[in-house]
């Protein structure tokens, strides 16, 4: 896929806007466009950039179980109590 850079674009911004992700695709974009890094962080307006073809990536969402009682039944061990040094009497 070929896209054009807008004013103030970075490679990360192009990848995010068109592919909705940056992990792994930024590196692929630099591989597809030899010399792209020569332009610096901000790409010139209107520069044609080849992006990798979008690939669906399986997403995993961490879940939280509000009723998980395992910590109530098996709490982590508590630290031993600290002993205080004896106070001088006087």
VMD Tcl script that draws the C-alpha trace (Angstrom):
set ca {
  {0.00 0.00 0.00}
  {1.39 3.42 -0.89}
  {0.40 6.51 1.09}
  {1.43 10.16 1.12}
  {2.87 11.91 4.14}
  {0.92 14.86 5.51}
  {2.51 17.92 7.05}
  {4.39 17.01 10.23}
  {4.03 13.24 9.73}
  {6.40 10.68 11.17}
  {6.68 7.06 10.11}
  {4.94 6.06 13.34}
  {2.03 8.42 12.61}
  {1.63 7.06 9.06}
  {1.58 3.47 10.31}
  {-0.92 4.27 13.05}
  {-3.24 6.27 10.80}
  {-3.39 3.68 8.02}
  {-2.76 0.37 9.80}
  {-3.93 1.18 13.38}
  {-0.75 -0.27 14.85}
  {2.97 0.45 14.99}
  {4.51 -2.65 16.57}
  {6.52 -4.43 13.90}
  {5.19 -2.39 10.98}
  {7.48 0.63 11.50}
  {10.51 -1.61 10.99}
  {8.89 -3.19 7.91}
  {8.17 0.29 6.53}
  {11.83 1.24 6.77}
  {12.75 -2.03 5.02}
  {10.28 -1.33 2.20}
  {11.58 2.24 1.75}
  {15.38 2.34 1.51}
  {16.61 5.83 2.33}
  {13.49 6.79 4.26}
  {15.51 7.39 7.43}
  {17.57 9.99 5.53}
  {14.59 12.37 5.74}
  {14.78 12.51 9.53}
  {11.97 12.21 12.05}
  {9.51 14.53 10.25}
  {8.76 13.43 6.70}
  {8.36 15.98 3.88}
  {4.77 16.80 2.97}
  {3.56 14.69 0.04}
  {6.35 12.08 0.26}
  {5.16 8.70 -1.08}
  {5.75 5.93 1.46}
  {5.13 2.21 0.95}
  {3.47 0.56 3.94}
  {3.28 -3.19 4.54}
  {0.01 -4.88 3.73}
  {-2.34 -4.93 6.72}
  {-2.36 -8.24 8.55}
  {-4.92 -8.99 11.19}
  {-3.18 -9.65 14.47}
  {-4.96 -11.67 17.13}
  {-5.64 -9.48 20.09}
  {-5.83 -10.70 23.64}
  {-7.48 -8.62 26.27}
  {-6.62 -9.30 29.88}
  {-9.69 -10.07 31.93}
  {-10.38 -9.36 35.56}
  {-12.49 -11.68 37.65}
  {-14.14 -9.61 40.35}
  {-15.20 -12.68 42.29}
  {-11.80 -14.42 42.41}
  {-11.59 -15.76 45.97}
  {-8.20 -17.48 45.62}
  {-6.44 -14.67 47.49}
  {-8.93 -14.88 50.33}
  {-8.47 -18.61 50.66}
  {-4.69 -18.59 50.17}
  {-3.35 -15.19 51.22}
  {0.35 -14.50 50.69}
  {2.46 -15.09 53.81}
  {2.80 -12.06 56.05}
  {6.25 -10.92 57.16}
  {7.34 -11.92 60.68}
  {6.74 -9.30 63.38}
  {9.68 -7.02 64.12}
  {11.03 -7.00 67.65}
  {11.64 -3.71 69.36}
  {14.86 -3.26 71.34}
  {14.27 -2.98 75.10}
  {13.79 0.58 76.34}
  {16.06 1.77 79.15}
  {14.10 2.32 82.32}
  {14.83 5.35 84.31}
}
mol new
graphics top color blue
foreach p $ca { graphics top sphere $p radius 0.5 }
foreach p [lrange $ca 0 end-1] q [lrange $ca 1 end] { graphics top cylinder $p $q radius 0.2 }
display resetview
